[in-house]
Amino acid sequence: MKTEEYTEAESLFKSAIMADPFNANAYNERGKVRAMLENFYGAIGDYNFAIEYDSTIVEAYNNRGVAKFYLGDDASAIPDFDDAIRKNPEYEDAYANRGYAWYNLEYYEEAYFDFSRALHINPNNADILFNRGVTSAEIGEYVSAIEDYSKSISIDAEDPETYNFRGVAYYNVANYEAAIQDYTKCIEMDTSDATKYDNRALARTAIEDYQGAIEDYTTSINLIPDDPDTYNFRGVARYKLEDYDGAIEDYSIAIEFDPEEALFYDNRAAAKTENKDYQGAIDDYTSSILLFAIDLEAFYFGHWQNSNWEIIMMVVLI
């Protein structure tokens, strides 16, 4: 196990169990090995035997819950973590694991409580601080999230995701400069994640650094060339710089990737209007209305472009 030779370890534990079929520790240890081999059903079976033969092995309850967690059965995992905590009220991992399960079930307040209880036992766990920060952000407590991310970074400054998530929290409290600093830091640590460039581009857009946003969206597109939203957002930045031809080009690519998104047609129509291509704008607003018929703004701008009310009425009748 210690040298990560899990297949060999599983075989050896099997031999131990055959020699002593009621050895609860052997089942518990083989369960760990099977979990490392991603045989979670087999792991659960072993933990069941471990608990049956020795109900005092608290770790087996926690480990069984973890296996269920990895199988996506968060609701069934929680009672196992409950049992582990009842048997050992200072079991840090069980609180944290139950917090993860609550989070996946979107019970964010319960998750926050469990992460807080785990941190009461060990206040220097960077991972749990990070996860409590994520949970705080989910319930809109961005200031608390920033505090947790900052504490996590003070313990482990090498995780780019913590900077990225703190940047998102700063963005949500309109501290765009701080957000950009965090995004820049995490990009320096991880240059291959398009999402980080997208996030910095949004913050740059918020401070009207449209050229910087365009550069970030372009990098993102080079990494993931088939995301229509990125083309749309780059189109918005180009529109703000009055590069209407460039904006139309980006909106058109976004539409090619996702022809069912009404917003892309609205945006391209606005750029065509600035280029005085009123018929092209009307065509795009019409496409938008057909996709999203309750968009009053598309009706308004479509009618403003053309004095012939019958065109709008025709779209309504369709």
N, C-alpha and C positions, 0 to 999 in steps of 0.2 A: 504493500500500500504506500509506504513512504517514498518509494522510488517510482511510483505511478505505474507499476506493472500490474494493472488492474485485472487483466484476464488471468494471469498466473495467480494473483491473490484470490480471485473468485474460486479457482480450482482448489487451492489449498484450504480455503474455508469450507468448501464442499466436503473435502476429505475429513476435516475436523468434525463437521456435523454428522457425517456418516459414522464416525467413531463415537460420537456423543450426541445423540439426536435431541437431547433436552438442554443443550448448552445455549442459553439465551444470549450470552455475549457473542458467541460465534455467529448467530443469526443477525444480531445487530451490526456486527462488523461486515458481514457479507452484504447486508443491506446497503451500507455505505459504498462498498465497492460497486454493487450493481447500479447505484445511483450515479456514480462517476462514469459508468459505462452507458448511462442513459436508459437503463432497463428499469424504469420507475415502477412498473407493475411488479416485477420480481422483487424490487427493493421493498415495496409495501408488504408483500407476502412475508419477507424475512422479518420486517419490523413487527408484523402481527404475531409471528411465532415468538419473537424476543419478548414482547409484552405479555403474551400468554404464559410463558415459562418464568418470567420475572418482571412483575409489574413495577418494580422499583427502578428500572432502567429509564430514567426520565428522558435521556437523550433519544430513546427510541420513539417516544411520542412526538418530539420535535422533528426528528428526521422523517417520520411517516408523514407529518404535515407538509414538510418540504417536498417530498416526492409527489404528493397530491397537488401541491402548488405548481410543480413543473408539468403536471398533466393537465393543468388548466382548471382543476377542481378546487377553486379557492374556498368555496362554501364548506366543503368537507374537510379542508385543511384546518379551518379555524378551531373546531372542537379538539383536534390533536394539540394545537398550541395552547388551548385552554387547559388541557390536562397537564401539559408540561409545566405551565405557570402555577397551577394549583399545587403541584408536587414540589416546585422550586420557585417561590415568588421572586427570586433574584436572578432568574434565567434570562439574561440579556438577549440572547439569540432568539428565544421564543417570542419575546415581545416584538423584536424587530421583524421576525418572520410573519407574525400575526398582523403587524402593521402593513407589510407588503400585500398580504391577502385582502385586508380591508380596503387598501388603496385600489386594488384591481376590481373590487366589487363596488367602487365609487362611494364607499363609506369613509369620507375623508376626515371627518372629525374623530372617528374611532381610530383611524390610522395615525392621525396626529398624536392622540393620547398614547398609543403604543410606542411610537418612536420617542416620545418624550419620556416614557417610563424606561425605555432602554438607555436613553441618554442620562437619566438620573443615576443609573447603575454605572455607566461608563460615559462620561461627558466628552471624551476625546476620540469618539468613533467618527471619523470623517465621513464614512459612507452613510451612517444613519443621520448625521447632520444634513447631508445633502438631500436625503430622501424626505426628511421632515421639511426641508425648504421647498421641495417639489410639492409636497402636500399642502403647505401653507399657500403656495401660489395657486393651487387648484381652487382654494376657497377665497381667493382674492386678497389674501394677507401678504402683499408683496414686500412690505417693509420687514415683516418677520422672516420672510423667505430670504431676503438679502442678508439679514443678520446670520441666519444659519449657513448660507453659502459662504459668507465671509469667514465664519468660524471654521468651516470645513477646509477652506483654502489655507487658513493659518496652520492647519495640521498637515494637510497634503496639498501642496501647491502645484502638483504635477498632473492634475486631472483636468483636461481641457473642457470636459462637459460641465464642470462646476462653474467655470468662467462663463460658458455659454448660457447656462441657466440663470446665473446672476445677471447677465446682460439682458435677458428677457424680462427679468423682474424690474431692473432699472428702466427698461423701455416702458413698462406698464405704469411706472410712476412718473413718466415723462422726463426722466433724467437721461436724456439721449447721449450726452457726452460721455457719461459713465458707462452707458451701454456699449458705445462704440469702443471705448478702451477695453472692456471685457471681451468683446467679440474679436478685437484685434489680437489680444493675448491668446485666446483659444485658437485663432487661425494660425498664429505663429507655431503653436504646438501641434496642430492638426490641419494641414493644408488640403486634405482630400475630401472634406465634408462640405458638400454644396450648401447644406442648410445654414452653416455658420456664415457663409458669404451672403446668403439671402437675408439673414437676420441683421447683419451689419448694414446691408443696403437699405433695409427699412428704416433703421435709425438714421442713416445719412439722409434719406428722403425727408425724415421728420425735421431735420435742421436745414433743409433745402440745399444740401450738398448733392445735387442731382448727378453731377459728373462722377463723383465718387460712387454713388449708387449704381450708375450704369456700369462702371468698372467691376463692381462686385457681382452684379447680375451676369455680366459677360463671363466672369470666371466660373460662376455657378453653372451657366449653360455649357461651358466647355467640359465640366465634370458630369453633368446630367443634361444631355441635349434634347430630351423629349418631355420636359416639364412645361406645360402650357402656361402655368401661373407665372413662372419666371419671365417668360417672354412678355406676358401682359404687364408685369410690374416694370420691366425695363422700358416697355412702351410708354408707361405713365411718366417715367423719369424723362424720357426723350420728349414727350409732349410738353412737360414743364419747361424744358429748354427750347421750346418752339421748333424742335426738329420733327415736324409733322410727318415728313416722308419716312423717317426712321421709326417713328411711333406706329405708323400704318403698317410698315413691314413687320414689326414685332407682333402687333395685334393679329395680323394675317396668319403668321406662323402659329400663334396661340389657337386661332380658329381651326387651322388644319389639324392640330392635335386634339382639340376638343370642340367640335362644331355645335355642341349642345349647350354651351355656356353663353347665356344672353349678355352678360356683362362685357364679354370681349367685343361683341358687335356694337354695343353702346359706346365703348371706348374708341373703336375704330371710326364710328360715325362722327364722334366729336372731332377727331383728327381730320377726317375728310371735310368737315364743315370749315375748319380753319384753313384748309386748302381750297375752299370754295367749290368743292366737289359735292354740291348739294344733292344731286340725284344719287350718288354713291352713298351719301349719308342716309338718305331716305330708305334706300335698299337695306342698309344695315339696321336701321331702327325697325324696319318692317320684320326683318329676320329676328330681332330681339323680341318684338311683340309676339310673334308666333311661338317663340320658345317660352316667354314669360308674359302672359297676357295681362297681368295686373300691374305691370310696370308703367305707372302714370307718367313718369318722366320721359320714357321713350315715346309715348303718345304726344306729349307736349312738344318735344323737340322735333319729332317727325312732322307735326302739323306746322310748326314754326318754319320749317324748311320749305313747305309747299302750301300755297294758298288754296289748293284744291282739297276741300274737306272730304270729298268722296273717296279719296285714297285712304284716309284714316278710317272712314266708315266701312270701306271694303275689308280692311284688316279686321275690324271689330266683328263683322259678319262672319268671316272665316273662323 
